[in-house]
Amino acid sequence: MKKKKSQYELFREKVKIILYGTNTILGRMFDLVLLGLILLSVLLIMLDTVQGISSKYHYQLWICEWVITIFFTIEYILRIISIQKPVKYIFSFYGIIDLLAVLPMYLSIFFPGASILSIVRALRFLRLFKILHLPQISHQSLQLKEAIDASKEKILVFIYFVLISTIIIGSIMYLVEGKESGFTSIPMAIYWTIVTLTTVGYGDISPQTPQGQFIAALVMILGYGIIAVPTGIVTAEFAKKSLNNNSVNTKKTCKKCQAQVHFDSAKYCHECGTELSNN
């Protein structure tokens, strides 16, 4: 005999359908309301930093922010209790973001000003891809994630090289320029090197001697090359992943223009557009 479900179990099932069921009417309605509240919350936080608005409506904005926070807190608790493996959700990407969305307002009770950190709720807009069911975007984001994972070792080696270079260049600049030019210490000279190398150039410290200016010019030129390296590494891995997902078939020849080298998934010739036949 089938065991009758308790009221609590039925409640959990209904909650799960609403919170996780993006294919159901109630689920989609809830998700749209959730996205609306996230947008409203982000706007309220921004408006509260505008002096003219904050001085007049700070209390009202504060009340609205707490109402939204309580809603998100209830939603977070319901997400935990409505699934079979709550720990998996708690430590998942979306679970951590959902927690970070509610913590700042509670922290503001003990640390005034921490409520500004509630702006991280904007990250919850990433749920939009899940709600709208955009497989192409999901596929591209997965490819990008794989490309970053594949290139992380190269990027770490590159960052290590940059750190060593900034220490050496900063130390040289400290010796060449000295305290008279604002390079009061090696850490300050390293700060100048990082600012110059990244082509930011605040201008709060600048070399005064010809030797220092010559080194600064070299660092600026080097900066442009350094900016391009991580981009090139990730782009190369991304292209490699794309080729792996769309393997090339050298035997797939177009009957009209005789063009070769097509993707396995290709249905039409990349040269003339003629429909390809499987050889």
TAKA-V216854 format. One line per field, one symbol per residue. burial: + if it has 24 or more other C-alpha atoms within 12 Angstrom, else -. A space follows every 10 residues. Layout:
# TAKA-V216854
burial->???
This chain:
# TAKA-V216854
burial->---------- ----++++++ -------+-+ +--++-++++ ++-+++++-- ---------- ++--++-++- -+--++++++ +++-----+- ----+-++++ ++++++---- ----++++++ ++++++++-+ +--------- --+--+++-- +---+----- -+---++-++ ++++-+++-- -++--+-+++ +++++++--- ----+++--- -+--++--++ -++--+---+ --++--++-- +--------- -+++-----+ -+++-+-++- -----+---
